């Protein structure tokens, strides 16, 4: 009500012995809930580097946890869905031939590639940048490996909906949009009904524009579904929270999240409390606009180029996030320039050009 804090969904702990008590408390508070990080969090499952998302045992184990959680909460009327994971990513390892830590040629990924194509993938240490056949093989590999995490979420959603088709399946996705070596591209949560993520917090390169930069690029080519976003983490002032929430709202935020240090039972204990309360109340007044307001499509497209990234990687196998200066330098500078001159840029990818979506 008017005296409440304005929350309507809690990402929290509703697992095993606590699920009934916490679900009932959330129900009394007038909110829905989702178990947060049902599978785990931190790049690989259970923080174990060998548990790559290309391994069928990892995917099936994750799906089992998600389906189990849906079954645990099946009797709670205010269970909205299941949140799968925080900050997932394909793994790295020490390559036995080069002795270097690398995201390339992970054994389970190589096995999957051979199962799909009937041949072993090119080993990254054997690639010759001036050999067009080698480059073509590497580009095929680099694009193909982007399907692993999408497959994991598709399988987990299937498990949840076998229990209850009304439950919403979400996972964290937006912080790593430029991590093409770790399995990220526009399709990473394509199979899920909502985008749920966090920054790129404001300790990054662009200060308070860093969160909305990740928000916009983290939903590329996938703008027909709700995007729920957490722009900042612990210990920030209320004015900064307002700023980052409203900058995200201006570019199409449809669900706003607050940092975990603001506690319902001790709401005044954090420096951002006033900003959280104000923005919650304002968003509540705006109401159903979140479900009806389309993403604004500006007159200028800003291209995130996977070809550029993989082309740069061919020349430097240690370039796994920058794309030869494409992602965190040139792309970000162009984005900031658009903000400064008040021309909104719409992030696009190569597929948007090839299939005519841009036009």
C-alpha positions in Angstrom: 0.0 0.0 0.0 0.9 3.7 0.3 3.1 3.0 3.3 4.9 0.1 1.8 8.3 0.1 0.1 6.9 -0.6 -3.4 8.2 -4.1 -4.0 6.1 -6.7 -5.8 8.6 -9.5 -6.5 11.3 -10.9 -4.2 14.3 -12.8 -5.5 15.3 -14.8 -2.5 15.6 -18.0 -0.5 12.7 -20.4 -1.0 14.5 -23.7 -1.0 14.2 -26.8 1.1 13.3 -26.2 4.8 12.7 -22.5 4.4 10.4 -22.5 1.4 7.1 -22.6 3.3 8.0 -20.1 6.0 9.5 -17.6 3.5 6.8 -18.1 0.9 4.1 -17.4 3.5 5.9 -14.3 4.8 6.2 -13.0 1.3 2.5 -13.7 0.7 1.6 -11.7 3.8 3.8 -8.8 2.5 1.8 -8.7 -0.8 4.6 -9.8 -3.1 5.4 -12.7 -5.5 8.7 -14.5 -5.3 11.3 -16.5 -7.2 14.0 -18.7 -5.8 17.3 -16.9 -6.8 20.2 -18.7 -8.3 18.5 -22.1 -8.1 21.3 -23.9 -10.0 24.2 -21.8 -8.6 26.2 -18.7 -9.6 29.6 -17.6 -10.6 30.3 -18.6 -14.2 30.5 -22.4 -13.9 28.2 -24.7 -11.9 29.0 -24.8 -8.2 32.1 -22.6 -8.9 33.8 -25.7 -10.5 35.8 -24.8 -13.6 35.4 -28.3 -15.1 31.6 -27.9 -15.1 31.2 -26.2 -18.5 27.9 -25.4 -20.0 28.8 -27.6 -23.0 28.8 -30.7 -20.8 25.4 -32.6 -21.1 25.8 -33.7 -17.5 26.0 -30.1 -16.3 23.0 -29.1 -18.4 20.9 -32.0 -17.1 22.0 -31.4 -13.5 21.0 -27.8 -13.8 17.6 -28.7 -15.3 17.0 -31.2 -12.5 17.6 -28.4 -9.9 15.3 -26.0 -11.8 12.5 -28.6 -12.1 13.0 -29.6 -8.4 12.6 -26.0 -7.4 9.4 -25.7 -9.4 8.1 -28.8 -7.6 9.1 -27.4 -4.2 7.1 -24.2 -4.8 4.2 -25.8 -6.7 1.8 -25.2 -3.8 2.7 -21.5 -3.2 0.2 -19.3 -5.0 2.6 -16.3 -5.1 5.5 -18.2 -6.8 6.0 -16.3 -10.1 8.7 -18.6 -11.4 12.3 -19.9 -11.1 15.5 -17.8 -11.4 18.3 -20.1 -12.7 21.7 -18.6 -12.4 23.9 -15.6 -11.8 26.8 -14.6 -14.2 27.0 -17.9 -16.1 29.8 -18.3 -18.6 31.7 -20.9 -20.6 34.8 -22.1 -18.8 38.6 -21.6 -19.2 41.4 -24.1 -18.8 45.1 -24.6 -19.2 45.7 -25.9 -22.6 48.1 -28.9 -22.5 49.9 -28.0 -25.6 50.3 -24.2 -25.2 50.4 -24.2 -21.4 48.3 -21.0 -21.3 45.0 -20.3 -19.6 42.4 -20.0 -22.4 38.7 -20.3 -23.2 39.6 -22.2 -26.4 39.2 -25.9 -27.2 37.6 -26.9 -23.9 37.4 -30.7 -24.0 33.6 -31.0 -23.6 33.2 -28.3 -26.3 35.5 -30.1 -28.7 33.6 -33.4 -28.1 30.3 -31.6 -28.8 31.7 -30.1 -32.0 32.8 -33.5 -33.3 29.4 -35.0 -32.5 27.8 -32.2 -34.5 30.1 -32.0 -37.5 31.9 -35.4 -37.6 35.4 -33.8 -37.3 37.6 -32.3 -34.6 37.6 -28.5 -34.3 40.8 -26.6 -35.2 43.1 -26.3 -32.1 43.7 -22.6 -31.4 47.5 -22.9 -31.3 47.5 -24.4 -34.8 45.6 -21.5 -36.4 47.4 -19.6 -39.1 45.9 -16.1 -39.5 47.0 -15.8 -43.1 45.4 -19.1 -44.0 41.8 -18.5 -45.2 40.7 -22.1 -44.6 41.9 -21.9 -41.0 40.1 -18.6 -40.5 36.9 -20.0 -41.9 37.1 -23.0 -39.6 37.7 -20.7 -36.6 34.8 -18.4 -37.4 32.5 -21.4 -37.7 33.7 -22.6 -34.3 33.4 -19.2 -32.7 29.8 -18.7 -33.8 28.8 -22.3 -33.1 30.0 -22.3 -29.5 27.6 -19.4 -28.8 24.7 -21.9 -28.7 25.7 -23.7 -25.5 24.2 -21.5 -22.9 21.1 -20.9 -24.9 20.6 -24.7 -25.0 21.1 -24.9 -21.3 18.3 -22.4 -20.6 16.0 -23.9 -23.1 16.4 -27.3 -21.4 15.9 -25.8 -18.0 12.8 -24.0 -19.0 11.4 -27.2 -20.4 12.0 -28.8 -17.0 10.2 -26.1 -15.1 7.2 -26.1 -17.5 6.9 -29.8 -17.1 5.9 -29.0 -13.5 3.9 -25.9 -14.1 3.6 -24.1 -17.5 2.6 -20.9 -15.8 6.0 -20.4 -14.0 8.3 -17.8 -15.6 11.9 -19.0 -16.3 14.7 -16.4 -16.1 18.4 -16.2 -15.7 21.1 -13.5 -15.4 22.4 -12.4 -18.8 23.1 -8.8 -19.5 26.4 -8.1 -17.7 28.4 -10.2 -20.2 27.0 -9.1 -23.5 30.5 -8.6 -25.0 31.9 -11.9 -23.7 31.8 -13.7 -27.0 34.6 -16.1 -25.9 32.5 -17.0 -22.8 29.3 -17.9 -24.8 27.5 -14.5 -25.0 25.6 -13.1 -27.9 22.1 -11.8 -28.6 20.6 -15.3 -28.4 21.9 -16.2 -24.9 18.4 -15.9 -23.3 16.4 -16.0 -26.6 14.4 -19.0 -25.4 13.3 -17.4 -22.1 10.1 -15.3 -21.6 11.9 -12.4 -19.9 15.3 -10.8 -19.8 16.6 -10.5 -16.2 20.0 -9.1 -15.5 22.4 -6.7 -13.9 25.3 -4.4 -14.9 28.0 -3.6 -15.8 27.8 -1.6 -12.5 28.9 2.0 -12.2 32.5 1.0 -11.2 33.1 0.4 -15.0 34.5 2.5 -17.7 31.5 4.9 -18.2 30.5 5.6 -14.6 26.7 6.0 -14.3 26.2 5.3 -18.0 27.9 1.9 -17.7 24.7 0.2 -16.4 22.3 1.5 -19.1 25.0 0.7 -21.7 24.8 -3.0 -20.7 21.1 -2.8 -20.4 20.6 -1.7 -24.0 23.2 -3.9 -25.5 22.2 -6.9 -23.3 18.8 -7.1 -25.1 20.0 -6.7 -28.7 17.6 -8.2 -31.2 15.4 -9.4 -28.4 13.2 -6.3 -27.6 9.8 -7.9 -27.6 9.9 -9.2 -24.1 10.1 -7.6 -20.6 13.6 -6.6 -19.4 14.2 -6.6 -15.7 17.3 -4.9 -14.6 19.5 -4.2 -11.5 21.8 -1.2 -12.3 23.9 -0.9 -9.2 25.3 -2.9 -6.3 26.1 -2.1 -2.7 26.6 1.1 -0.7 25.7 3.7 -3.2 24.0 7.0 -2.5 20.3 7.4 -3.2 20.8 10.1 -5.9 23.0 7.7 -7.9 20.4 4.9 -7.6 17.7 7.3 -8.9 20.0 8.4 -11.8 20.8 4.9 -12.9 17.3 3.6 -12.6 15.9 6.5 -14.6 18.5 6.3 -17.3 17.6 2.7 -17.7 13.8 3.5 -17.7 14.4 6.1 -20.4 15.6 3.3 -22.8 12.9 0.9 -22.0 13.3 -0.7 -18.5 10.2 -2.9 -17.8 11.2 -4.2 -14.4 13.4 -2.4 -11.9 15.5 -4.2 -9.2 17.2 -2.9 -6.1 20.5 -4.0 -4.6 20.4 -6.7 -1.9 21.8 -4.5 0.9 18.5 -2.8 1.2 16.6 -5.0 3.6 12.8 -5.0 3.9 13.0 -5.5 7.7 15.6 -2.7 8.1 14.8 -0.3 5.3 16.7 2.8 6.6 20.0 1.1 7.1 21.4 1.7 3.6 22.5 4.9 1.9 20.4 4.2 -1.2 17.1 3.7 0.7 15.6 7.1 -0.2 16.3 6.6 -3.9 14.9 3.0 -3.9 11.7 4.1 -2.2 11.2 7.2 -4.5 11.8 5.3 -7.7 9.7 2.3 -6.6 6.8 4.6 -5.8 7.2 6.5 -9.1 7.3 3.3 -11.1 4.2 2.0 -9.3 2.3 5.2 -10.3 3.3 4.6 -14.0 1.7 1.1 -13.6 0.9 -0.9 -16.7 3.0 1.3 -19.0 5.7 -1.3 -18.4 3.8 -3.9 -20.3 2.7 -1.6 -23.2 5.5 0.8 -23.9 7.6 -0.4 -26.9 11.3 0.1 -27.1 12.1 3.4 -28.9 13.9 2.7 -32.2 16.1 5.7 -33.0 17.2 6.9 -36.4 20.8 5.7 -35.9 21.9 2.1 -35.5 25.1 1.2 -33.6 26.6 -2.1 -34.8 27.9 -4.7 -32.4 29.9 -6.8 -34.8 30.7 -10.4 -34.1 32.7 -10.6 -37.3 34.9 -7.8 -36.0 35.4 -9.7 -32.7 36.2 -13.0 -34.2 38.4 -11.4 -36.8 40.4 -9.7 -34.1 40.6 -13.0 -32.2 42.1 -14.8 -35.2 45.0 -12.3 -35.1 45.3 -12.4 -31.3 44.0 -15.5 -29.4 44.3 -13.5 -26.1 41.6 -11.1 -27.4 38.5 -12.6 -25.9 36.4 -9.6 -24.9 37.7 -6.5 -26.7 37.4 -7.3 -30.4 40.4 -5.3 -31.3 39.1 -2.3 -29.3 35.5 -2.8 -30.6 33.5 -3.5 -27.5 34.8 -1.4 -24.5 36.5 1.4 -26.5 35.0 2.3 -29.8 31.5 1.0 -29.2 31.3 2.6 -25.8 32.7 5.9 -27.0 30.1 6.1 -29.8 27.3 5.2 -27.3 28.4 8.0 -25.0 28.7 10.4 -27.9 25.1 9.7 -28.7 24.0 10.4 -25.2 25.9 13.7 -25.1 24.4 15.0 -28.4 20.9 13.6 -27.5 20.7 11.2 -30.4 19.6 7.8 -29.2 21.5 4.9 -30.9 19.7 1.6 -31.3 22.1 -1.3 -30.8 22.0 -3.7 -33.8 23.9 -6.9 -34.8 24.8 -8.3 -38.2 21.7 -10.5 -38.3 19.6 -7.4 -38.2 21.2 -6.1 -41.3 21.2 -9.5 -43.2 17.5 -10.2 -42.6 16.3 -6.7 -43.2 15.3 -5.9 -39.6 17.2 -2.6 -39.6 15.2 -1.4 -42.6 
